[in-house]
């Protein structure tokens, strides 16, 4: 792809680093921005820089937040003794959109995947286990994707907290095996949360 402007080429190159964005799509986006008022591009640039500089990880659940604790952990209306374990912030958003869950979350930041070099210590598992040890949890809901990596992660956490007297459950398999949680429709996902089953039962399936 030949460019008449090195500056334009650099912008396209940077845009094409985004997931799912190839060079041709990146070029269309950059040319679109060129046709818009400068103020719109400036607003986009400022919003992205503010996001990188000011968005934090919640000190309690590891969700993205504007302050030390996210609005979910800070809400007095949430059930603080029930924690839903998810892979990343997109799963929090997906479950919140169902309006079927009123507990808290714990974002692991990924799944155990030896093939990708991701082990338990690369994830936010220890802080979750510590919450259980301190008696802060009555129920853990495992809501990771129904993949081999998701099931492996669920089982690893389960073994870490098995000796403690808490309820463990997993979302019902209304989510197809191999599917990522964020792509499930809201009705199916909501029912999976409401109709969750004891985690021990899932080991027998």
Biotite code that builds the C-alpha atoms (Angstrom):
import biotite.structure as struc

atoms = struc.array([
    struc.Atom([0.000, 0.000, 0.000], chain_id="A", res_id=1, res_name="UNK", atom_name="CA", element="C"),
    struc.Atom([1.569, 3.252, -1.205], chain_id="A", res_id=2, res_name="UNK", atom_name="CA", element="C"),
    struc.Atom([1.053, 6.509, 0.731], chain_id="A", res_id=3, res_name="UNK", atom_name="CA", element="C"),
    struc.Atom([1.585, 10.048, -0.478], chain_id="A", res_id=4, res_name="UNK", atom_name="CA", element="C"),
    struc.Atom([2.080, 11.167, 3.134], chain_id="A", res_id=5, res_name="UNK", atom_name="CA", element="C"),
    struc.Atom([4.367, 9.602, 5.728], chain_id="A", res_id=6, res_name="UNK", atom_name="CA", element="C"),
    struc.Atom([2.219, 11.119, 8.476], chain_id="A", res_id=7, res_name="UNK", atom_name="CA", element="C"),
    struc.Atom([-0.871, 9.450, 7.038], chain_id="A", res_id=8, res_name="UNK", atom_name="CA", element="C"),
    struc.Atom([1.015, 6.170, 6.712], chain_id="A", res_id=9, res_name="UNK", atom_name="CA", element="C"),
    struc.Atom([2.056, 6.352, 10.385], chain_id="A", res_id=10, res_name="UNK", atom_name="CA", element="C"),
    struc.Atom([-1.557, 6.986, 11.455], chain_id="A", res_id=11, res_name="UNK", atom_name="CA", element="C"),
    struc.Atom([-2.763, 3.992, 9.408], chain_id="A", res_id=12, res_name="UNK", atom_name="CA", element="C"),
    struc.Atom([-0.002, 1.808, 10.850], chain_id="A", res_id=13, res_name="UNK", atom_name="CA", element="C"),
    struc.Atom([-0.985, 2.701, 14.417], chain_id="A", res_id=14, res_name="UNK", atom_name="CA", element="C"),
    struc.Atom([-4.705, 2.227, 13.733], chain_id="A", res_id=15, res_name="UNK", atom_name="CA", element="C"),
    struc.Atom([-4.073, -1.196, 12.203], chain_id="A", res_id=16, res_name="UNK", atom_name="CA", element="C"),
    struc.Atom([-2.581, -2.383, 15.532], chain_id="A", res_id=17, res_name="UNK", atom_name="CA", element="C"),
    struc.Atom([-6.104, -2.533, 16.968], chain_id="A", res_id=18, res_name="UNK", atom_name="CA", element="C"),
    struc.Atom([-7.671, -6.028, 17.076], chain_id="A", res_id=19, res_name="UNK", atom_name="CA", element="C"),
    struc.Atom([-9.745, -6.857, 14.019], chain_id="A", res_id=20, res_name="UNK", atom_name="CA", element="C"),
    struc.Atom([-8.503, -3.801, 12.119], chain_id="A", res_id=21, res_name="UNK", atom_name="CA", element="C"),
    struc.Atom([-6.556, -4.526, 8.929], chain_id="A", res_id=22, res_name="UNK", atom_name="CA", element="C"),
    struc.Atom([-4.653, -1.999, 6.859], chain_id="A", res_id=23, res_name="UNK", atom_name="CA", element="C"),
    struc.Atom([-7.584, -1.243, 4.521], chain_id="A", res_id=24, res_name="UNK", atom_name="CA", element="C"),
    struc.Atom([-10.027, -0.706, 7.407], chain_id="A", res_id=25, res_name="UNK", atom_name="CA", element="C"),
    struc.Atom([-7.432, 1.407, 9.189], chain_id="A", res_id=26, res_name="UNK", atom_name="CA", element="C"),
    struc.Atom([-7.069, 3.551, 6.072], chain_id="A", res_id=27, res_name="UNK", atom_name="CA", element="C"),
    struc.Atom([-10.848, 4.066, 5.863], chain_id="A", res_id=28, res_name="UNK", atom_name="CA", element="C"),
    struc.Atom([-10.971, 5.114, 9.525], chain_id="A", res_id=29, res_name="UNK", atom_name="CA", element="C"),
    struc.Atom([-8.045, 7.512, 9.176], chain_id="A", res_id=30, res_name="UNK", atom_name="CA", element="C"),
    struc.Atom([-9.516, 9.088, 6.032], chain_id="A", res_id=31, res_name="UNK", atom_name="CA", element="C"),
    struc.Atom([-12.845, 9.420, 7.850], chain_id="A", res_id=32, res_name="UNK", atom_name="CA", element="C"),
    struc.Atom([-11.122, 11.331, 10.652], chain_id="A", res_id=33, res_name="UNK", atom_name="CA", element="C"),
    struc.Atom([-9.440, 13.554, 8.074], chain_id="A", res_id=34, res_name="UNK", atom_name="CA", element="C"),
    struc.Atom([-12.862, 14.559, 6.750], chain_id="A", res_id=35, res_name="UNK", atom_name="CA", element="C"),
    struc.Atom([-14.252, 15.430, 10.198], chain_id="A", res_id=36, res_name="UNK", atom_name="CA", element="C"),
    struc.Atom([-13.797, 18.751, 12.019], chain_id="A", res_id=37, res_name="UNK", atom_name="CA", element="C"),
    struc.Atom([-10.461, 18.947, 13.840], chain_id="A", res_id=38, res_name="UNK", atom_name="CA", element="C"),
    struc.Atom([-12.330, 19.299, 17.138], chain_id="A", res_id=39, res_name="UNK", atom_name="CA", element="C"),
    struc.Atom([-13.775, 15.788, 16.778], chain_id="A", res_id=40, res_name="UNK", atom_name="CA", element="C"),
    struc.Atom([-10.330, 14.250, 16.307], chain_id="A", res_id=41, res_name="UNK", atom_name="CA", element="C"),
    struc.Atom([-9.068, 16.310, 19.231], chain_id="A", res_id=42, res_name="UNK", atom_name="CA", element="C"),
    struc.Atom([-11.896, 15.043, 21.450], chain_id="A", res_id=43, res_name="UNK", atom_name="CA", element="C"),
    struc.Atom([-11.125, 11.451, 20.460], chain_id="A", res_id=44, res_name="UNK", atom_name="CA", element="C"),
    struc.Atom([-7.439, 11.936, 21.189], chain_id="A", res_id=45, res_name="UNK", atom_name="CA", element="C"),
    struc.Atom([-8.136, 13.517, 24.582], chain_id="A", res_id=46, res_name="UNK", atom_name="CA", element="C"),
    struc.Atom([-10.620, 10.802, 25.539], chain_id="A", res_id=47, res_name="UNK", atom_name="CA", element="C"),
    struc.Atom([-8.090, 8.074, 24.725], chain_id="A", res_id=48, res_name="UNK", atom_name="CA", element="C"),
    struc.Atom([-5.316, 9.808, 26.673], chain_id="A", res_id=49, res_name="UNK", atom_name="CA", element="C"),
    struc.Atom([-7.586, 10.350, 29.670], chain_id="A", res_id=50, res_name="UNK", atom_name="CA", element="C"),
    struc.Atom([-8.556, 6.686, 29.552], chain_id="A", res_id=51, res_name="UNK", atom_name="CA", element="C"),
    struc.Atom([-4.913, 5.577, 29.581], chain_id="A", res_id=52, res_name="UNK", atom_name="CA", element="C"),
    struc.Atom([-3.914, 8.017, 32.310], chain_id="A", res_id=53, res_name="UNK", atom_name="CA", element="C"),
    struc.Atom([-6.897, 7.995, 34.657], chain_id="A", res_id=54, res_name="UNK", atom_name="CA", element="C"),
    struc.Atom([-8.738, 4.658, 34.432], chain_id="A", res_id=55, res_name="UNK", atom_name="CA", element="C"),
    struc.Atom([-7.693, 2.389, 37.313], chain_id="A", res_id=56, res_name="UNK", atom_name="CA", element="C"),
    struc.Atom([-8.213, -1.198, 38.413], chain_id="A", res_id=57, res_name="UNK", atom_name="CA", element="C"),
    struc.Atom([-10.625, -1.515, 41.332], chain_id="A", res_id=58, res_name="UNK", atom_name="CA", element="C"),
    struc.Atom([-8.673, -2.436, 44.458], chain_id="A", res_id=59, res_name="UNK", atom_name="CA", element="C"),
    struc.Atom([-11.332, -4.923, 45.476], chain_id="A", res_id=60, res_name="UNK", atom_name="CA", element="C"),
    struc.Atom([-12.483, -6.748, 42.334], chain_id="A", res_id=61, res_name="UNK", atom_name="CA", element="C"),
    struc.Atom([-9.937, -5.754, 39.635], chain_id="A", res_id=62, res_name="UNK", atom_name="CA", element="C"),
    struc.Atom([-12.670, -4.228, 37.452], chain_id="A", res_id=63, res_name="UNK", atom_name="CA", element="C"),
    struc.Atom([-11.926, -1.017, 35.547], chain_id="A", res_id=64, res_name="UNK", atom_name="CA", element="C"),
    struc.Atom([-12.861, 2.079, 37.517], chain_id="A", res_id=65, res_name="UNK", atom_name="CA", element="C"),
    struc.Atom([-12.512, 5.862, 37.689], chain_id="A", res_id=66, res_name="UNK", atom_name="CA", element="C"),
    struc.Atom([-11.696, 5.655, 41.411], chain_id="A", res_id=67, res_name="UNK", atom_name="CA", element="C"),
    struc.Atom([-10.024, 3.250, 43.850], chain_id="A", res_id=68, res_name="UNK", atom_name="CA", element="C"),
    struc.Atom([-13.191, 1.171, 44.129], chain_id="A", res_id=69, res_name="UNK", atom_name="CA", element="C"),
    struc.Atom([-15.612, 0.631, 41.232], chain_id="A", res_id=70, res_name="UNK", atom_name="CA", element="C"),
    struc.Atom([-19.270, 1.652, 41.403], chain_id="A", res_id=71, res_name="UNK", atom_name="CA", element="C"),
    struc.Atom([-20.325, -2.002, 41.807], chain_id="A", res_id=72, res_name="UNK", atom_name="CA", element="C"),
    struc.Atom([-18.125, -2.640, 44.854], chain_id="A", res_id=73, res_name="UNK", atom_name="CA", element="C"),
    struc.Atom([-19.128, 0.757, 46.286], chain_id="A", res_id=74, res_name="UNK", atom_name="CA", element="C"),
    struc.Atom([-22.870, 0.196, 45.924], chain_id="A", res_id=75, res_name="UNK", atom_name="CA", element="C"),
    struc.Atom([-24.727, -0.452, 49.218], chain_id="A", res_id=76, res_name="UNK", atom_name="CA", element="C"),
    struc.Atom([-27.368, -2.375, 47.233], chain_id="A", res_id=77, res_name="UNK", atom_name="CA", element="C"),
    struc.Atom([-25.054, -5.235, 46.260], chain_id="A", res_id=78, res_name="UNK", atom_name="CA", element="C"),
    struc.Atom([-24.761, -8.576, 48.055], chain_id="A", res_id=79, res_name="UNK", atom_name="CA", element="C"),
    struc.Atom([-21.162, -8.342, 49.253], chain_id="A", res_id=80, res_name="UNK", atom_name="CA", element="C"),
    struc.Atom([-21.011, -12.012, 50.283], chain_id="A", res_id=81, res_name="UNK", atom_name="CA", element="C"),
    struc.Atom([-21.630, -13.371, 46.772], chain_id="A", res_id=82, res_name="UNK", atom_name="CA", element="C"),
    struc.Atom([-18.806, -13.089, 44.251], chain_id="A", res_id=83, res_name="UNK", atom_name="CA", element="C"),
    struc.Atom([-19.025, -13.914, 40.560], chain_id="A", res_id=84, res_name="UNK", atom_name="CA", element="C"),
    struc.Atom([-15.650, -14.946, 39.124], chain_id="A", res_id=85, res_name="UNK", atom_name="CA", element="C"),
    struc.Atom([-15.100, -13.774, 35.539], chain_id="A", res_id=86, res_name="UNK", atom_name="CA", element="C"),
    struc.Atom([-12.257, -13.640, 33.051], chain_id="A", res_id=87, res_name="UNK", atom_name="CA", element="C"),
    struc.Atom([-12.248, -9.941, 32.169], chain_id="A", res_id=88, res_name="UNK", atom_name="CA", element="C"),
    struc.Atom([-14.201, -6.683, 32.325], chain_id="A", res_id=89, res_name="UNK", atom_name="CA", element="C"),
    struc.Atom([-16.211, -7.522, 29.198], chain_id="A", res_id=90, res_name="UNK", atom_name="CA", element="C"),
    struc.Atom([-17.815, -10.380, 31.127], chain_id="A", res_id=91, res_name="UNK", atom_name="CA", element="C"),
    struc.Atom([-18.769, -8.012, 33.954], chain_id="A", res_id=92, res_name="UNK", atom_name="CA", element="C"),
    struc.Atom([-20.492, -5.784, 31.408], chain_id="A", res_id=93, res_name="UNK", atom_name="CA", element="C"),
    struc.Atom([-22.264, -8.745, 29.812], chain_id="A", res_id=94, res_name="UNK", atom_name="CA", element="C"),
    struc.Atom([-23.644, -10.008, 33.138], chain_id="A", res_id=95, res_name="UNK", atom_name="CA", element="C"),
    struc.Atom([-24.593, -6.514, 34.324], chain_id="A", res_id=96, res_name="UNK", atom_name="CA", element="C"),
    struc.Atom([-26.620, -6.034, 31.136], chain_id="A", res_id=97, res_name="UNK", atom_name="CA", element="C"),
    struc.Atom([-28.832, -8.971, 32.161], chain_id="A", res_id=98, res_name="UNK", atom_name="CA", element="C"),
    struc.Atom([-29.947, -7.210, 35.398], chain_id="A", res_id=99, res_name="UNK", atom_name="CA", element="C"),
    struc.Atom([-30.132, -10.728, 36.891], chain_id="A", res_id=100, res_name="UNK", atom_name="CA", element="C"),
    struc.Atom([-27.246, -10.522, 39.350], chain_id="A", res_id=101, res_name="UNK", atom_name="CA", element="C"),
    struc.Atom([-26.833, -8.316, 42.418], chain_id="A", res_id=102, res_name="UNK", atom_name="CA", element="C"),
    struc.Atom([-23.615, -9.616, 43.958], chain_id="A", res_id=103, res_name="UNK", atom_name="CA", element="C"),
    struc.Atom([-20.002, -8.531, 43.464], chain_id="A", res_id=104, res_name="UNK", atom_name="CA", element="C"),
    struc.Atom([-17.398, -9.665, 40.950], chain_id="A", res_id=105, res_name="UNK", atom_name="CA", element="C"),
    struc.Atom([-13.799, -10.750, 40.837], chain_id="A", res_id=106, res_name="UNK", atom_name="CA", element="C"),
    struc.Atom([-11.969, -10.221, 37.547], chain_id="A", res_id=107, res_name="UNK", atom_name="CA", element="C"),
    struc.Atom([-9.149, -12.722, 37.042], chain_id="A", res_id=108, res_name="UNK", atom_name="CA", element="C"),
    struc.Atom([-7.596, -11.020, 34.034], chain_id="A", res_id=109, res_name="UNK", atom_name="CA", element="C"),
    struc.Atom([-7.550, -14.188, 31.936], chain_id="A", res_id=110, res_name="UNK", atom_name="CA", element="C"),
    struc.Atom([-7.668, -17.987, 32.146], chain_id="A", res_id=111, res_name="UNK", atom_name="CA", element="C"),
    struc.Atom([-5.047, -20.607, 32.929], chain_id="A", res_id=112, res_name="UNK", atom_name="CA", element="C"),
    struc.Atom([-3.582, -21.638, 29.573], chain_id="A", res_id=113, res_name="UNK", atom_name="CA", element="C"),
    struc.Atom([-0.242, -23.510, 29.616], chain_id="A", res_id=114, res_name="UNK", atom_name="CA", element="C"),
    struc.Atom([-0.159, -23.422, 25.807], chain_id="A", res_id=115, res_name="UNK", atom_name="CA", element="C"),
    struc.Atom([-0.064, -19.614, 25.997], chain_id="A", res_id=116, res_name="UNK", atom_name="CA", element="C"),
    struc.Atom([2.300, -19.539, 28.954], chain_id="A", res_id=117, res_name="UNK", atom_name="CA", element="C"),
    struc.Atom([-0.398, -18.324, 31.366], chain_id="A", res_id=118, res_name="UNK", atom_name="CA", element="C"),
    struc.Atom([-0.270, -19.954, 34.790], chain_id="A", res_id=119, res_name="UNK", atom_name="CA", element="C"),
    struc.Atom([-2.208, -19.364, 38.039], chain_id="A", res_id=120, res_name="UNK", atom_name="CA", element="C"),
    struc.Atom([0.306, -16.789, 39.254], chain_id="A", res_id=121, res_name="UNK", atom_name="CA", element="C"),
    struc.Atom([-0.280, -14.665, 36.155], chain_id="A", res_id=122, res_name="UNK", atom_name="CA", element="C"),
    struc.Atom([-3.912, -14.170, 37.168], chain_id="A", res_id=123, res_name="UNK", atom_name="CA", element="C"),
    struc.Atom([-5.641, -12.436, 40.080], chain_id="A", res_id=124, res_name="UNK", atom_name="CA", element="C"),
    struc.Atom([-6.376, -15.703, 41.881], chain_id="A", res_id=125, res_name="UNK", atom_name="CA", element="C"),
    struc.Atom([-4.515, -15.167, 45.167], chain_id="A", res_id=126, res_name="UNK", atom_name="CA", element="C"),
    struc.Atom([-6.539, -12.054, 46.157], chain_id="A", res_id=127, res_name="UNK", atom_name="CA", element="C"),
    struc.Atom([-9.748, -14.035, 45.535], chain_id="A", res_id=128, res_name="UNK", atom_name="CA", element="C"),
    struc.Atom([-8.564, -16.941, 47.676], chain_id="A", res_id=129, res_name="UNK", atom_name="CA", element="C"),
    struc.Atom([-7.591, -14.471, 50.413], chain_id="A", res_id=130, res_name="UNK", atom_name="CA", element="C"),
    struc.Atom([-11.132, -13.064, 50.428], chain_id="A", res_id=131, res_name="UNK", atom_name="CA", element="C"),
    struc.Atom([-12.415, -16.570, 51.061], chain_id="A", res_id=132, res_name="UNK", atom_name="CA", element="C"),
    struc.Atom([-9.855, -17.168, 53.809], chain_id="A", res_id=133, res_name="UNK", atom_name="CA", element="C"),
    struc.Atom([-10.904, -13.938, 55.555], chain_id="A", res_id=134, res_name="UNK", atom_name="CA", element="C"),
    struc.Atom([-14.522, -15.084, 55.633], chain_id="A", res_id=135, res_name="UNK", atom_name="CA", element="C"),
    struc.Atom([-15.744, -12.386, 53.251], chain_id="A", res_id=136, res_name="UNK", atom_name="CA", element="C"),
    struc.Atom([-17.514, -14.827, 50.903], chain_id="A", res_id=137, res_name="UNK", atom_name="CA", element="C"),
    struc.Atom([-20.589, -17.032, 51.274], chain_id="A", res_id=138, res_name="UNK", atom_name="CA", element="C"),
    struc.Atom([-20.793, -18.095, 47.621], chain_id="A", res_id=139, res_name="UNK", atom_name="CA", element="C"),
    struc.Atom([-18.438, -18.125, 44.663], chain_id="A", res_id=140, res_name="UNK", atom_name="CA", element="C"),
    struc.Atom([-20.070, -18.284, 41.231], chain_id="A", res_id=141, res_name="UNK", atom_name="CA", element="C"),
    struc.Atom([-17.748, -19.522, 38.505], chain_id="A", res_id=142, res_name="UNK", atom_name="CA", element="C"),
    struc.Atom([-18.703, -17.686, 35.305], chain_id="A", res_id=143, res_name="UNK", atom_name="CA", element="C"),
    struc.Atom([-15.756, -18.369, 33.029], chain_id="A", res_id=144, res_name="UNK", atom_name="CA", element="C"),
    struc.Atom([-16.205, -19.403, 29.404], chain_id="A", res_id=145, res_name="UNK", atom_name="CA", element="C"),
    struc.Atom([-17.122, -23.051, 28.925], chain_id="A", res_id=146, res_name="UNK", atom_name="CA", element="C"),
    struc.Atom([-13.797, -23.939, 27.337], chain_id="A", res_id=147, res_name="UNK", atom_name="CA", element="C"),
    struc.Atom([-11.047, -26.299, 28.488], chain_id="A", res_id=148, res_name="UNK", atom_name="CA", element="C"),
    struc.Atom([-9.065, -23.306, 29.803], chain_id="A", res_id=149, res_name="UNK", atom_name="CA", element="C"),
    struc.Atom([-12.124, -21.963, 31.617], chain_id="A", res_id=150, res_name="UNK", atom_name="CA", element="C"),
    struc.Atom([-12.881, -25.317, 33.212], chain_id="A", res_id=151, res_name="UNK", atom_name="CA", element="C"),
    struc.Atom([-9.236, -25.747, 34.219], chain_id="A", res_id=152, res_name="UNK", atom_name="CA", element="C"),
    struc.Atom([-9.246, -22.333, 35.895], chain_id="A", res_id=153, res_name="UNK", atom_name="CA", element="C"),
    struc.Atom([-12.526, -23.058, 37.696], chain_id="A", res_id=154, res_name="UNK", atom_name="CA", element="C"),
    struc.Atom([-11.161, -26.350, 39.026], chain_id="A", res_id=155, res_name="UNK", atom_name="CA", element="C"),
    struc.Atom([-7.876, -24.800, 40.148], chain_id="A", res_id=156, res_name="UNK", atom_name="CA", element="C"),
    struc.Atom([-9.680, -22.127, 42.176], chain_id="A", res_id=157, res_name="UNK", atom_name="CA", element="C"),
    struc.Atom([-12.111, -24.708, 43.552], chain_id="A", res_id=158, res_name="UNK", atom_name="CA", element="C"),
    struc.Atom([-9.216, -26.803, 44.880], chain_id="A", res_id=159, res_name="UNK", atom_name="CA", element="C"),
    struc.Atom([-7.705, -23.726, 46.555], chain_id="A", res_id=160, res_name="UNK", atom_name="CA", element="C"),
    struc.Atom([-10.865, -22.924, 48.534], chain_id="A", res_id=161, res_name="UNK", atom_name="CA", element="C"),
    struc.Atom([-12.342, -26.419, 48.917], chain_id="A", res_id=162, res_name="UNK", atom_name="CA", element="C"),
    struc.Atom([-11.508, -26.670, 52.632], chain_id="A", res_id=163, res_name="UNK", atom_name="CA", element="C"),
    struc.Atom([-13.455, -23.525, 53.469], chain_id="A", res_id=164, res_name="UNK", atom_name="CA", element="C"),
    struc.Atom([-17.146, -23.688, 54.219], chain_id="A", res_id=165, res_name="UNK", atom_name="CA", element="C"),
    struc.Atom([-18.549, -21.693, 51.332], chain_id="A", res_id=166, res_name="UNK", atom_name="CA", element="C"),
    struc.Atom([-20.983, -22.467, 48.539], chain_id="A", res_id=167, res_name="UNK", atom_name="CA", element="C"),
    struc.Atom([-19.518, -22.827, 45.056], chain_id="A", res_id=168, res_name="UNK", atom_name="CA", element="C"),
    struc.Atom([-21.654, -22.783, 41.934], chain_id="A", res_id=169, res_name="UNK", atom_name="CA", element="C"),
    struc.Atom([-21.248, -22.428, 38.204], chain_id="A", res_id=170, res_name="UNK", atom_name="CA", element="C"),
    struc.Atom([-23.478, -20.835, 35.601], chain_id="A", res_id=171, res_name="UNK", atom_name="CA", element="C"),
    struc.Atom([-25.898, -23.260, 33.984], chain_id="A", res_id=172, res_name="UNK", atom_name="CA", element="C"),
    struc.Atom([-24.794, -24.629, 30.623], chain_id="A", res_id=173, res_name="UNK", atom_name="CA", element="C"),
    struc.Atom([-27.223, -22.551, 28.644], chain_id="A", res_id=174, res_name="UNK", atom_name="CA", element="C"),
    struc.Atom([-23.953, -21.201, 27.296], chain_id="A", res_id=175, res_name="UNK", atom_name="CA", element="C"),
    struc.Atom([-22.699, -23.496, 24.533], chain_id="A", res_id=176, res_name="UNK", atom_name="CA", element="C"),
    struc.Atom([-19.491, -25.398, 25.238], chain_id="A", res_id=177, res_name="UNK", atom_name="CA", element="C"),
    struc.Atom([-16.581, -23.480, 23.745], chain_id="A", res_id=178, res_name="UNK", atom_name="CA", element="C"),
    struc.Atom([-18.428, -20.154, 23.673], chain_id="A", res_id=179, res_name="UNK", atom_name="CA", element="C"),
    struc.Atom([-17.039, -16.962, 25.162], chain_id="A", res_id=180, res_name="UNK", atom_name="CA", element="C"),
    struc.Atom([-19.272, -15.389, 27.798], chain_id="A", res_id=181, res_name="UNK", atom_name="CA", element="C"),
    struc.Atom([-19.310, -11.912, 26.271], chain_id="A", res_id=182, res_name="UNK", atom_name="CA", element="C"),
    struc.Atom([-21.010, -13.182, 23.093], chain_id="A", res_id=183, res_name="UNK", atom_name="CA", element="C"),
    struc.Atom([-23.961, -14.836, 24.835], chain_id="A", res_id=184, res_name="UNK", atom_name="CA", element="C"),
    struc.Atom([-27.316, -13.106, 24.453], chain_id="A", res_id=185, res_name="UNK", atom_name="CA", element="C"),
    struc.Atom([-28.622, -11.351, 27.563], chain_id="A", res_id=186, res_name="UNK", atom_name="CA", element="C"),
    struc.Atom([-31.608, -13.662, 28.139], chain_id="A", res_id=187, res_name="UNK", atom_name="CA", element="C"),
    struc.Atom([-29.514, -16.846, 27.961], chain_id="A", res_id=188, res_name="UNK", atom_name="CA", element="C"),
    struc.Atom([-26.783, -15.372, 30.139], chain_id="A", res_id=189, res_name="UNK", atom_name="CA", element="C"),
    struc.Atom([-29.289, -14.059, 32.677], chain_id="A", res_id=190, res_name="UNK", atom_name="CA", element="C"),
    struc.Atom([-30.945, -17.475, 32.972], chain_id="A", res_id=191, res_name="UNK", atom_name="CA", element="C"),
    struc.Atom([-27.543, -19.118, 33.338], chain_id="A", res_id=192, res_name="UNK", atom_name="CA", element="C"),
    struc.Atom([-26.785, -16.909, 36.340], chain_id="A", res_id=193, res_name="UNK", atom_name="CA", element="C"),
    struc.Atom([-30.204, -17.386, 37.960], chain_id="A", res_id=194, res_name="UNK", atom_name="CA", element="C"),
    struc.Atom([-30.219, -21.168, 37.360], chain_id="A", res_id=195, res_name="UNK", atom_name="CA", element="C"),
    struc.Atom([-26.627, -21.756, 38.445], chain_id="A", res_id=196, res_name="UNK", atom_name="CA", element="C"),
    struc.Atom([-25.764, -25.206, 39.789], chain_id="A", res_id=197, res_name="UNK", atom_name="CA", element="C"),
    struc.Atom([-23.392, -26.412, 42.535], chain_id="A", res_id=198, res_name="UNK", atom_name="CA", element="C"),
    struc.Atom([-19.864, -26.518, 41.139], chain_id="A", res_id=199, res_name="UNK", atom_name="CA", element="C"),
    struc.Atom([-19.354, -30.095, 42.353], chain_id="A", res_id=200, res_name="UNK", atom_name="CA", element="C"),
    struc.Atom([-22.206, -31.187, 40.084], chain_id="A", res_id=201, res_name="UNK", atom_name="CA", element="C"),
    struc.Atom([-20.458, -29.744, 37.046], chain_id="A", res_id=202, res_name="UNK", atom_name="CA", element="C"),
    struc.Atom([-17.476, -32.042, 37.696], chain_id="A", res_id=203, res_name="UNK", atom_name="CA", element="C"),
    struc.Atom([-19.740, -35.046, 37.102], chain_id="A", res_id=204, res_name="UNK", atom_name="CA", element="C"),
    struc.Atom([-21.029, -33.851, 33.713], chain_id="A", res_id=205, res_name="UNK", atom_name="CA", element="C"),
])
